[in-house]
Amino acid sequence: MNRHLSRMVAMQAIYEWNFRQDADLDELVERSISEFSNDVDSKYIRDLISGVTKNSKTIDREIETCAPEWPIEQISHVDKSILEIAIYELVYAKDIPPKVAINEAVELAKQFGSSNSSKFINGVLGSVYDRHVKDKKEKNNE
């Protein structure tokens, strides 16, 4: 299964949900998955979306902390959706290497975001990495 395509499908569903929080999330997910059903990992997509939505308040606080000069309302919905997935993978998902989560987010930003999205996302995720992943590694090595 194609993980990059799976992240893209998850990002599109989260993007739509960010616009329409009253929408049926399960319906959004199923519609998104059905378009690519043979090429994506539907369990992985559901896990990503579930993780992002269950932890959305914490993830939003993380974005606010790591991008203090950008109020969350001013971040484009595309960039926010990409950040939400990547932060979920960095902070909560134990089976995704941090560099993979960051690289995948940067690639999605290049594909779907504005000309500055990839730099912005890379910078925010670098801060998240330093706050969560790097600190854990250093504590484990002490």
C-alpha positions, -999 to +999 in steps of 0.1 A: +000+000+000+011+035-008+017+055+025+022+088+007-011+085-011-027+074+022-015+105+039-027+126+010-062+110+013-062+116+051-051+152+046-079+158+021-105+144+046-091+165+075-090+195+052-127+191+044-135+184+081-117+216+091-141+236+069-172+216+079-169+204+115-205+196+115-200+171+086-202+134+093-165+125+096-170+088+089-188+097+057-159+121+046-134+093+054-152+066+035-158+089+005-121+098+004-109+062+007-133+049-019-117+071-046-084+053-041-095+021-025-070-003-042-039+019-036-043+031+000-041+016+034-076+023+047-068+013+083-038+036+084-060+065+070-087+058+096-061+057+124-045+090+113-078+108+110-090+093+143-058+103+160-059+139+146-095+145+156-092+130+191-061+151+198-071+182+178-070+206+208-036+194+219-023+195+183-037+230+178-019+241+210+013+226+196+009+246+164+004+278+184+035+271+205+057+262+176+045+290+153+038+318+177+040+345+150+011+328+131-022+328+148-039+295+140-068+313+123-043+328+098-027+294+088-042+281+056-065+251+059-041+231+037-011+239+058-030+233+091-043+199+078-008+188+069+006+200+102-021+182+121-012+148+105+025+153+109+023+165+145+000+135+153+027+112+137+056+129+156+040+131+190+015+101+192+023+075+165+051+053+177+056+034+144+065+064+122+101+075+121+102+113+128+122+121+096+096+102+076+067+122+091+085+155+085+096+146+049+061+134+040+046+166+054+070+188+034+062+168+002+024+173+008+031+210+013+050+212-019+022+194-037-009+212-022+003+243-004+015+277-014+050+286-025+061+291+012+042+262+027+070+237+027+094+260+045+068+270+070+058+234+077+094+222+079+101+250+105+071+242+126+078+205+126+114+211+134+103+229+166+078+200+174+106+175+168+129+195+192+102+197+219+091+161+218+113+137+199+147+151+205+141+157+242+129+121+247+160+107+229+182+128+251+165+117+283+167+081+272+204+084+267+211+099+301 
